[in-house]
Amino acid sequence: MRLSSTNMQARKMLFAAILSICASSLKKISIYNEEMIVAL
C-alpha cells in the first residue's frame, strides 16, 4: 500500500502538533506539582 506524499506530510504535521501539545501540558503539570510541593 503506497501513501501519497501529501498524506505523509499531513501525518507528520499532525504527529508534531500532538507531540508539542503533550510536551507543553507535561511542562504545565510539572510546574504545578513543584508549586504544590513548595506550598506543602
Phi, psi and omega in degrees: 000124184250126179265149178286156182296326180293322179296317178297318180298316180297319179296319179297317180296317180297316179299316180296320180296316179297318179298316182293322179295315179298317181297316182293320179292323177297321180297316180297318181296317181294320178296317180299316179298318179298319179295321179295318179296318179296320180295324179289000000 
